[in-house]
Amino acid sequence: MGTRTKLLILNAVSIIGGIAIWWLLALNGFQLPTPPEVVEKAVQLWNAGILQEDILASLGRVLAGFLLGSAAAIPVGFLMGWYTVARGLFEPWIQFFRTIPPLALLPLVLVLLGIGEIPKIVVIFLAAFLACVISTYQGVVSVDRTLINAARVLGAKDGTIFARVVVPASTPFILVGMRVGLGSAWATLVAAELLAAQAGLGRRMQEAQIYYDLATIFVGIVLIGILGLVMDRLLLFAETKLTGWQERR
């Protein structure tokens, strides 16, 4: 049995086991909805058109903030890792904001930008950016200096070295940072939607909490987990394709 097949089997066993434990807890006194009740609620929300609206709203916010944050983080991380001046200018501010949870800035962002979509995307942007920029920077400074020196000996200019040596060597770090940033984006989204959102999975969960509708809360939790997992698997697939040249252990 190959490693991949074994992992898939273990994944399936783990998922089935987790659902079974959840079901047993729900049937033995814990105030939890059973899996069939959650599925039934999801079908009701879907048939009413509510679930599609919430998924699209949340997914759009996450993708906008995550993609913008990653797109900004990668060049900034490269600049910090390659140029001492850029590192000196950017690093204090990045380290400063990295210690502040993006959600702590949400009240300020709401005051400055209002209660539309932009504040939510901004805080998601910050969450993704701060996770990815540090990883990108670390990737650049971790490049084996022997490779850079060898390229210079062979006559390569800085631009060629950067494109042919630094960028490929940093790619695994960038993708890891993007995966971490994706998790931060989803975590930030749910809390951001609790304030001034008309639609979204986080908003729906907040409304369900007011009415003690546990099934709807679980629908939101499960969907966020599934969407986040699918996006993470896509990044992992990209990592496998882009870093296939690396030695695997």
SVG drawing of the C-alpha trace seen along z (x, -y; Angstrom):
<svg xmlns="http://www.w3.org/2000/svg" viewBox="-37 -58 71 60">
<polyline fill="none" stroke="black" stroke-width="0.4" points="0.0,0.0 1.4,-3.4 1.9,-6.2 -0.8,-8.3 -3.4,-5.6 -2.6,-4.9 -3.0,-8.6 -6.4,-8.7 -7.6,-5.7 -6.5,-7.2 -8.2,-10.5 -11.4,-8.7 -11.2,-6.8 -10.5,-10.0 -13.5,-11.8 -15.9,-8.9 -14.6,-8.5 -15.0,-12.2 -18.6,-12.2 -19.4,-9.1 -18.0,-10.7 -20.1,-13.8 -23.2,-11.7 -22.6,-9.7 -22.1,-12.9 -25.4,-14.4 -27.3,-11.2 -25.9,-11.1 -26.9,-14.3 -24.7,-16.8 -26.5,-19.8 -25.4,-19.2 -27.5,-18.7 -27.0,-15.3 -25.3,-15.1 -28.7,-14.4 -30.2,-17.4 -27.4,-19.6 -27.8,-18.2 -31.5,-18.8 -31.0,-22.4 -28.4,-22.9 -30.9,-21.6 -33.6,-24.0 -31.2,-27.0 -30.1,-26.0 -33.7,-25.6 -34.5,-29.0 -31.5,-30.5 -30.0,-31.7 -27.0,-29.4 -25.8,-30.2 -26.0,-34.0 -24.0,-33.5 -21.3,-31.3 -20.8,-33.7 -20.6,-36.7 -18.0,-35.0 -16.0,-33.4 -15.8,-36.7 -14.5,-38.6 -12.0,-35.9 -10.7,-35.6 -10.5,-39.4 -8.6,-40.0 -6.4,-36.9 -5.4,-37.5 -4.7,-41.2 -2.8,-40.4 -0.7,-37.7 0.0,-39.8 1.3,-42.7 3.2,-40.5 5.3,-38.6 7.1,-41.7 7.5,-43.3 9.0,-40.1 11.4,-39.9 12.5,-43.5 13.1,-42.9 15.1,-39.8 17.1,-41.2 17.8,-44.8 19.0,-45.9 17.5,-49.3 14.0,-47.9 14.4,-45.5 15.4,-48.4 12.4,-50.5 9.7,-47.8 10.6,-45.4 9.8,-47.6 6.3,-48.3 5.6,-44.7 6.8,-43.4 4.7,-46.1 1.5,-45.2 2.2,-41.5 1.8,-41.6 -1.7,-43.3 -4.5,-40.9 -6.2,-42.3 -9.5,-42.1 -8.2,-44.6 -8.0,-47.1 -11.6,-46.4 -13.3,-49.1 -10.8,-51.7 -11.3,-50.4 -15.1,-50.6 -14.9,-54.2 -12.6,-55.3 -14.1,-53.3 -17.7,-52.8 -19.7,-49.6 -19.6,-48.4 -17.5,-45.6 -14.2,-47.5 -13.5,-47.3 -14.0,-43.5 -11.7,-43.1 -9.1,-45.4 -8.9,-43.3 -8.7,-40.1 -6.0,-41.7 -4.0,-42.5 -4.3,-39.0 -3.1,-37.4 -0.4,-40.0 1.3,-39.7 1.3,-35.9 2.7,-35.8 5.2,-38.6 7.2,-37.1 7.3,-33.7 8.5,-35.2 11.2,-37.3 12.4,-34.2 12.5,-32.3 14.8,-34.9 17.2,-35.1 17.3,-31.3 18.6,-30.8 21.9,-28.9 24.6,-31.6 26.7,-29.0 24.1,-29.0 24.2,-32.7 28.0,-32.9 28.2,-30.1 25.8,-32.0 27.9,-35.2 31.1,-33.3 29.4,-32.1 28.7,-35.7 25.0,-36.0 23.8,-39.5 21.6,-40.3 18.4,-40.2 19.2,-36.8 20.2,-35.5 17.0,-36.8 14.8,-35.3 16.6,-31.9 17.9,-31.2 16.1,-33.3 12.6,-33.0 12.5,-29.2 14.3,-28.6 11.8,-30.9 8.6,-29.4 8.1,-26.7 8.2,-29.4 5.8,-31.7 3.3,-28.9 3.5,-27.9 3.0,-31.6 0.0,-31.7 -1.5,-28.6 -1.1,-30.2 -2.5,-33.5 -5.5,-31.6 -6.3,-30.2 -5.9,-33.7 -8.2,-35.1 -11.0,-32.7 -10.6,-33.2 -10.7,-37.0 -13.7,-36.8 -16.1,-35.2 -15.4,-37.7 -15.6,-40.6 -19.0,-39.5 -20.3,-39.6 -20.2,-43.4 -22.3,-45.2 -22.7,-42.4 -26.0,-41.7 -25.0,-38.3 -22.2,-35.8 -21.6,-32.6 -20.4,-34.5 -23.5,-36.7 -25.8,-33.7 -24.1,-32.0 -24.5,-35.1 -28.2,-35.3 -28.6,-31.6 -26.9,-32.1 -29.5,-34.7 -32.3,-32.1 -30.2,-29.2 -30.4,-27.5 -27.5,-25.1 -28.1,-23.3 -27.6,-26.6 -24.4,-27.3 -23.1,-23.9 -23.9,-24.4 -21.8,-27.5 -18.9,-25.8 -18.9,-22.8 -19.1,-24.9 -16.3,-27.2 -14.2,-24.1 -15.0,-22.6 -14.3,-25.7 -11.1,-26.4 -9.9,-22.8 -10.6,-22.9 -8.7,-26.1 -5.8,-24.8 -5.7,-21.6 -5.5,-23.7 -2.6,-25.6 -0.9,-22.3 -1.5,-21.0 0.2,-24.2 3.1,-23.7 3.6,-20.1 3.6,-21.2 5.8,-24.3 8.3,-22.6 8.5,-19.2 12.3,-19.8 12.9,-19.7 14.2,-16.5 11.4,-14.8 11.9,-12.8"/>
</svg>
